[in-house]
Amino acid sequence: MRVNLDFAKLVYSFSIVTDPDIPGCTVRNTSIPEELGRISYLLSDKTGTLTQNNMIFRKLHLGIANFSVDSIEDLKESLERGYNGPEEESSRVRVRNRDVVAQRVKDTVVALALCHNVTPVIDDHSQVEEAVEELGAMEELDEEDGGSGIVYQASSPDEVALVKFTERVGVTLLERTRDSMMISNPLHGRERFTILENFPFSSSRKRMGIIVRNDETGDIRFLMKGADVVMTKIVESSEWLEEECLNLAREGLRTLVVGQRKMSQEDYEDFKQRYHEASTAIEGRGEKKERVVESIENGLELLGLTGVEDKLQHNVKGTLENLRNAGIRIWMLTGDKRETATCIAISSKLVSARNHELYQFEASTQSEAERLLVDFSSRGPDTAMIVDGGSLELLLGSLREQFFEAAKAAPAVVCCRCSPTQKEDVVKMIRSLSTERTAAIGDGGNDVSMIQAAHVGVGIVGKEGKQAALAADFSVLQFSHLQSLLFWHGRNSYKRSAMLSQYVIHRGLIISFIQAIFSAVFYMAPVTIYTGMLLFGYSVWYTLLPAFALVLDEDIQKCDAFLYPELYESLRTGRSLNAKTFLIWVLVSMFQAMAIMCSVLFLDVPSYFNMVAVSFTALVFTELLDVAMVTRTWTLLMALAQVSSFALYPLCMLILPGYYYIQYCASWSFWWRTAVLTALACLP
């Protein structure tokens, strides 16, 4: 049976890879395709999984001014004024205010053009124009990329979107080396900056910083950008920052706070010395470096707040709705803030603002978390849970059982501000407290631990690299491909393996029951009724192809699997393979063995040699007919397997004269007895 199932798994994997509905799909684990048909929990990342991870700048808020894509020209005008400097002898308040706004715009745009890890690659502009014209997208290039022929490379699409924005308004990143950067300004001038220190972004810090010096003026600035949850504690207090962060999050935009600190040469030299000492420390080097950096991460001047949009992937809404109709519970685990995650959950139809109540779960103590869990459990079944990272840390501790019992009844669960470790812990919690199958899908390196912790891991090949795809059992190009993977290939793999495994067991049981009846009738004589090539041919020649043909069977049409996702829900009940179905096959094996063996004794076959030939022939035909009766959809290959097996058996009679008496096998007496035995065995 193991050989049959391993071969079947290879066939399932091949059908997945060659499915035209999911191009680019790769199967990296061929041992679990049946698990795709029994998924109860789907845990999904947001950015790059539900969304395209194609960031587009939408808004820039400076506190004293607000700009969007519709007011780019105003932003350009303010930027040029900032580079030109304040108007001479301006006494009017309105003019002075415009100068203040212009200076803030300049500082913010330059900070965005410098504070990143983006590398520009200069291409031939004529080649870019030619390629774009072929795609009919010259207008989009002019609007978003500035048409400069510069390609930006970075690990984060957010940074690329912001650098493209600065290019669009007139500040273009022209060159970057390990030690310096060069930008162009709206006045067609060029500015070179020396990179003194660089502090890359990390999931734990949630921010990045850089210290640069303007080679022309000698000004030294410490620039920083990061998530609002950490930057609000670093920048100077502001009355508008928190409110505007919430407003942008409600619009589904990803927010970044930008700040700066002007440093004198003495301040930098002092920092440089302390940072060098920490970098050369033998013990606790990482912690010491972190403390030195944190010493300048306070009281930064707040420059502005950016809002970047990440559009939903194609057909995400329909896919989530079908998965929910299939009875799959969907949990979204994201590192974004609560408002952004909630907005994406609503826009993707993961939760319905009209039909579902959104329960904001936010607790700071264990007793408060217990109270909120009791309150949530008292709500109706149409209440979705929104959990922040701090509350999730409490729930994954001693309250994990209560949390799971409350959350499993919710139509959806959204966990925001999740760390990679928390994502993994959520998957492990579900696996430890439930026997149901889990699947995890993500696109980035921070999703690898979650993907590997689930029963089935699905990775999306996206802009964040192939770490998730390489670590997953299955890799796809977009989230909507899950429908084909689960509803069609998962269903077929599970149904076919269930039937194949039970048939292979039945094939061995029936011959064992025949031997038992034969031995009982003949006074427990130590004689094997079928020997040598008969047993070998029974397992390899006569019934092998029809058994393998079961891996091509389909119980429904592919379009029906997508049209009625509720059909998937029945797979998780295990109706195709359980104790009941196994017992039925055992009883069928007993009945057919008794029908064949008892009938051949009753029909008074002339000799023992001929009795073996008649019963064995009836056994082979019965097994072939069993396959034909359980087959739901006939294909050309399945028909050829049946016909070739029926044709092969008479041929073996001729080439194995030691097991068949040819003259008797060619007689009417042999064939009518075989027909009677086969009919009696297949009668039920």
N, C-alpha and C positions, 0 to 999 in steps of 0.2 A: 504493500500500500504506500510506503514511503516513496518508492520510485515513481509510482503513478502520480502522487500529489506533487512531488518536486517537478516532474515534467509539466504538470498542469500549471504550476506557478510560473514557470518560464513562458508558457503560452499566454497567461494573463498579462504578464509584464510586457510581452511583445505586442499584445493588442493595445495596451496603454500607450506605449511609445509610438505606435503607428496610427493612433487615432487622429484623424484630420481635425477634429474639434478641439484638440488640446495640443497644438503644435509646440514643439520645444520641450515637451514633457520628458523627464528622465526618471527612470526607476533605479534607485541605488540599493534597494533592499528587496529582493525577489521572494523573500520568505513570508511576507505579511500582506499580500494583496487582499486576502479575505477580510482583514480587519477594516478595510475601507467600507465594507458593507454593514458594520455594526457600531458606527460612531454615535455616541450619545452627547458628548461635550466637545465643542470646538472652541479653542482658545486662540484668539487672533490678536496680532499686533495691529496698530493703526497706520502709522506713517510708512508708506511704501507697500503696505499690504492691502488695506482698504482704500488708501489714497495712492496717487501716482508717484509721489515723492518728486514731483516736478514743481519746484517752488517758483512762485511768481510774486514779486513785490506788489503790495496793494496800498499800504498806508505808512506814513511817517508822522509821528506826533512829537512836537517839541515843547509842549506845555504852553508856549506863547503863540504857537501856530500849528496848524494841522494841514497836511498835504496828502493827497491820494493820487491814483493814476489819472484822474480827471483834471488834476491841477499841476501836472508836470511842468507846464510852461511857467507857471508862477514860481515853482521851485527853482527852475533854471534861472529865472530873473533874479531871485533872491541870492542864489549862489554866485552869480556874476557880480552882484552888488557887494557881496561879502569879499570877493577877491579884489574888487576895485577900491575897497575901503570906504569909510564913512564920508558923506558929503561935507565939504569944507564950510565952516561957519554956518552950519544948519542949526537953527534955533527952534524950528517948529517941532512940536511934540510928535506929530505924525511921522515926520522924516526921521527923527531920532529912534522911534519905535521900529521903523523899517530897517534902520541900520543894525539895531539889536537883533532883530529876526534874521537879517542877512548873515551876521557873524555867527549866530547859533547854527544856521543852515550849513555854513561853510565848515565849522568845526565838526558837525555831525556827519556830513557826507565824507569829509576827509578821514574821519575815524573809521567809517564803514569801509572805505577804500584801502585802509591800512591794517585794520585789526582782523586778521583772518589767516588761513593757511592755504590760500588759493595761488596757483601758479598759472600765469598766462602763457599761451602758446600762440605765436603769431603765424597766421596762414596767409597765403596769397589771396587778396580780396577778390580778384577776378575769378579764382576758382570757387570761392564761397558763393559769389553771385551766380555763377553758372549752375552750381548744385542747387541753389535755392530756387532759381527760375525753373529748373526741371521739376521741382516739387510744388511749384506754384505758391511759394510761401515767402516771397520777398518782403511783403508787407509786414509779416510777423517778425522777420529778422530785423527790419528797421525799427519796429516798435519795441522789441524786447532785448535784442542784442546790440542795437546801435549800428549794425551794419559795418563794424570796424574790421571784421575778419579775424578777431581775437577769440580763441577758444580757451575757456577757463577750466582748469582741472583741480578738483578738490574732493576730499572724502565726504563732505557734507553738502547736499544740494542747497541748504539754507545759505551757506556762504557764497555759493555761485550766484544765487538769486540776488543777494545784496550787492555783490560786485558788479553784476550786470546793471543793477539799478543805478549805481554811481556812474557807470559808463554812460548810461542813457542821459543823465542830467549834466554830463560834461566832465566828470573826473574819472579818467580811465587808467586802469592798472596796466602799465606797459611792460614792466620787467620785474622779475623777482629772483633773487639769488638767496643763498644761505645767509648773507650778511646785509643785504640791502634791497630796497624796492624803489621803483621809479613810477611816478604817476604824471599824467598830463592834466592841466586845469582848463577851465572854460576860456581863459585868455590865451590859449594855445602855447602856454609855457609848460616847462617840465620841472618837476620837483623830485629830488632824490632824497631818500631817507635811509639812514643806517639803522639796522635792526640790532639793538643792544641786548635785549633779552626777549625770549618768547616763551609763553606759558600755555601749552596746548589745552584744548578742551578735553574734559573727561566726564564720564557719566556720574562720577561721584562729586566733582566740583561744579558741574553744570555751568561753566563759564570758561572763557579764555581771555588772556591778556597779552599785551606786547608793549615793550618799551622801545620807542623810536626817537631818532634825532634828525631834525631837518638839517641837511648838510649846508644849506645856504644861510639860514638864520641861526643855527646852533640850538634852537629850542628843543628841549627834551620833554616828551609826553608819555605818560603811562595810559594806554587805551585799554578798555575792557568792555566786553559785551557778554551777556549771558541770560539765563532764565530769570524772570522777574522774581521768583520765589527766593533766590539768593541775592540778586542785585539790589533789591529793596533794602537790604541790610548793609549794603556796601556804599551805595550812593547817598548823597545828602537827602534828607527827608523832603518829600514833595507832597503837595495836596492833591495833585492830579494823577500821579503815576498809577496808584492802585485802581482807581476808577476806570482809567483808560485801558488798563490791562484787561479788566473784566469786560469792557465794551468790545474790544477787539476779539477777545476769546469767544464772546457770544456770536460774533460773526464768523466763527470757525477759523480765525487767523492764528498763526503761530507767532508768538511775541518774543522779541529780544530787547533788552534794555541796554543802552549804550552810555558809557561814562568815561571820564578822563581825569587825569591829574597832571598838572604842570609841575615839572621837577627841575630844580636848579642843578648845576653841575655838582655841587657839594652833596645834595640829597642823593643823586644817583651814585656818586662814588661811595657814599656810606652804605647804600643798599648793595652795591656791587661787592664790597668787601664782605659784608655779612652773608651774602648769598654764596660767595666763593667758599667761605669757611664752612657753611652748611653742606656745600656740594662735596667737600673733601673730608667730611667727617667719616669716621670708621663705623660708628654705631648710630643708628637712628637717622640715617642720612635723609630719607624721604620725609620724615616728620619735621626735621629741622628746616629743610628747604621750604616745606609747606608753611611753617610758622613765619619764616622770613618774608615770603610772598604776601602772607596775610597781613603783615605789618604795614604794607602800603595799600592794602585793599580796604580802605575805610575813608569815608568822607569824600568820595569821588564826586566831581561835578557831573550832575545829570545832564546828558546831552539830548537824548531823545528815546523814543520807543518805536520800533518797527513792527509792522504787521505783514506777514507773508502767507499767501494762500497755497494750500496743497489740495488740488482737485481730486475728487473721487475717481477711482478706476472705472473702466467701462463695465456696465451691468452689475455693479456692486449691489445696488438696491434690490434688483430682481433676485440675485443670488442669495442674499441674506433672507429675503422673504421666503424663498423656496426651502432654504435650510431650516428656517423656523417652522414652516409647515410640515417638514419631514420629522418634526419632533426633536431636532437637535438643539440643545441649549448652547447659546453663544455667549462667551465672555470676551470682552475686549480689554486687553491689558496694554496700557500705553504709558509712556513717560511724560506726556503732555499734561498741562494743567487741567483742572476739573472742568472749567467752562469750555475750553476747546474740545476736550473729549466728549462732553455732553452735546455740543453743537454737531460734531461729526456723527455721533451716534444717532441723532435725530435726522440729520440730512441723509444719512445712508439707510434710513429706515430700520436700523437695528432696534430702535425703540420708536414708538409712535407718540408724538406729543398729544394727539387726539385721543388715542385709546389707552395709553399707558400713563400711569402716574410715576414721576421721577422722584425717588427717595434719596436725598442727599445725606449720606452716611459720613459723619465727621465727628470723631471722638478723640479726646486727648488722654483719657484714663480708661482703665479696664472696666470699672463700674459703669462709666458712661456708655462704653461699647456694649455691655450686657443689656443696659436699659434700651438702647437703640435697636438691638437685635430683637428684643421682646416686642418693641413697638412695630418693627418691620414685619415680624411674623403675624401680627394681628391685622395687617393690611390684606387687601384682596390679592388674587393671583395675577392681577394686571399691573403690579407695582414693580418697576425696574429699580435696581440698586446701583447707586453711584458712590464708589468708595475712593477716598484719597489715600495717598501712600502712607501717611502716619497712622490712619485708622487701620489700614491693611496690616501693618506691622503688629498691631495689637490682636487683630482677628486671627492671624496665622500662628499665634502663640497658644495660650491655654484655651482660647475660645474657638479653635478651629472646627470642632464638631458642631457647635451651635451655629457658627457662621455658615457651614456647608448646608446644614438642615434648612436654614432660612433662605439661603441663596439659591438652592436647587429648585425652589418653587417659583422663582422670579423668571419672567420672560426673557430678561437679559441682565447681565451684570457688567458694569463698566468700572474697571480699576485704573485710576489715573495716578500720575506721579510714581509709577512702578519702577523699581530697579530691576536689572536682569535676574538678580537672586530672588526677588519677590515673585517674578513671573514663574520661575522654576518651582518655587515653594507652593504656588497656587496649583500647579499641575500635580505635584506630588500629593498635595492635600486631597484632591479629587480622587486620585488613584488609590490612596490609602483608605478612604472612607466610602468608596463605591466600587462595585464590581463592573461598572459600565466602562466602555471604551472611550478614550480621550484622543483628540487630535489637536495638534498645535501648528499654527502657520505663521510665518514671519519672513522678513527679508534681510535683516541686518545681523551683524555679529552679536548684538545684545540679545538676540532671540534664540541663539544656538542652544543655550542651556534649557530653555523652555521646550524647544523642538525635540531635543534628545530625551527629555523627561517624559514625554507623552507616549502613548501606545503607537501612534502614527505621527510622524513628523513630516510636514510639508514646507518646503522652502521656496520662496519666490526669487527668481533671478532679477534683481533690481539695480538701482543706482548705487546702493551701498555695498556692492560687491557680491561675491558668491559664497560667502561664509555660511549663510543659512542654507543655501541650496546644496552645498557640498556636505553639510552635516545632517541633512534631512533624508528620510526614506524615499520621498518623491519630491521632485522639483518641477515647478510650473512657471509660466511667464506672468500670469495674472490671477487674481483672486477668483474670478468667475469660472475658471477651469475646475474649481472644486466640484461644481455640479456634475460634470462628466465623470470626474474621478470617483465620486461617492455614489451618485444615483445610478450610473450605468456600470462602470467597471467594478465598483464595490459590490453592487448587487450580483452581477454575473459571477464574480470570483467566489463569493460566499455560496451562492446557490449551486454552482457547479461543483465546488469542492465538497459541499455537503452531500450531494448526490453521488459523486465519484467515490468518496470514502465509504459510504454505506454500501454501494454496489460491490466494491472490491471485497469488503468484509463478507457480504452475502455470497460472493463467488467462492470464497474459501469455506464458508460455513456449510453450504449445500453439499459439497463433496465430502466434508467431514461427517455430516449426518448420514449420507449414503453409506459410507464405510461403517458407521456405527450400526445401522440397520442390517447391513450385510453380515457383520460379525455376530450380531444377536441371533439372526436366523440360522446361521451355520454354526451354532454351538460355540461361539467365541473363538472360532478357529483363527489362528494368527496368520491370516492371509490378506494381502492387500488387493482390493478389487481392481483398482486402476494402477498400473505400474509403468515405469520407464517413460517411453515417449508419449504415452497417453496423458500423464500428468504434466509433462513438459509442454506438450502441445496445447493442453487445456488453458494453461496460464499465459503462454507466449504467442501461440499461433492463432487459435480459434477465437479467443475472447479479448485479445489485447487491443486491436484496432477499435472495436465498438466501445470499449471502456474509455479509450482516449478520445473518442468522438464526443463523449459527454462533456468535455471541456469546451465544446463549441455550441452547446445548447443555450437557448435563450427562452425565458418564460414570458417575456413581454417585449414589445417593440421599443426601440430607443426613444422615439418621440413620446411614448406614453410614460416612460420613466421621468422625463422632464415635465410633462403636462400634469402628472399626478404625483407630486413629491410625497404625498401621504403614503404611497406604497413602500417607501423606504422604512417607514416606522415599523412595519411588520417584521422586518429583518432582525431587529434587535430583540424580538421576543424569542428567537431561536426556534421557530416552528419548523425550519428545514432540517435541523439537526439537534435532536434532543433524545431523552430516554424513550419517549413514545415512538418516534420514528425508528429508532434503533430496534426497539422491541418488535415493531411491525416487520422489519426486514428479517429479523431472526425467525419469527413465526412463518414468514413466507419461505425462508430457507428450509425449515422443518417440513412444511407442507409439501413443497416441491420434491424434497428428498424422499418423503414417504410415498408420494404419488408415483415417482419414477421407480423406486426400488420394489415397492409392494406390487405394483402393476406388472412389472417385468416377471416377477415370480408367479403371479396369477395367470399370465398369458402363456405359460408353459413353453418357453423358448427351448428349441431342440437340445442345446448343449450349454455348458458353462461358458465356453469360449464365445458362443454367439450371444449369450445373455449379457456378457460384458460389452460386446459391440453394440447391441441394441440400447442398453441403458446409457452407455456413454454418448452415443449419437443423440439420444433424446435429451441428455444433459446439456450438450453443446447447443442444440437448437433452442432449448428452453432459455439458456443464458442470452443468446442472441435476441430472442423475442422479448426478454425482460428489458434489454436496453431499448429496443424499439418502442416498447409500451411506455417507458418513462421519458422518452424524448418528446419535447414540446414543440420544437421548431426544427424542421428538417432542412439540411443544407446538402449541397452536392458532395462534400467530403464525407458527411455522415452516411449518406446513401452508399457511397463507394465502399466505406468501411464495412457496412453490413453485407453488401453483395459480395465483396471479395472474401469475407469470412465464410459465408455460405458456400462459395465456390471452392474455397481452399480445402474444406473438410473432405469432400469426395475425392479430391486429388490425393490427399494424404492416405486415404484407404488403399490407393494403388501403390504408393511408394512405401507403405508400411505393412507388407503382407504378413509379418509376424504377429500383428495385433488384430487382423481382420481376415475372415474367411471370405474371399472375394466372391465365390459363387453364391453364398448365402446372402451377402450384402447386396448383390445384384438382383435378388429375388423379390417378388411381391410380398412374401411373408415378412421379410426384414423391414420393409418400408411401411407396411400398414401397422405393424407393431410399434415402430418408432413414432408414427403419426399419432397413434392412440396415447402413448406415454407423454408426448409433448403437449397434446391437447389437454390431458388431465392435469399436467403440472401448471399449465398457463391458464387454466379455467378461472381461478379467482380474479 
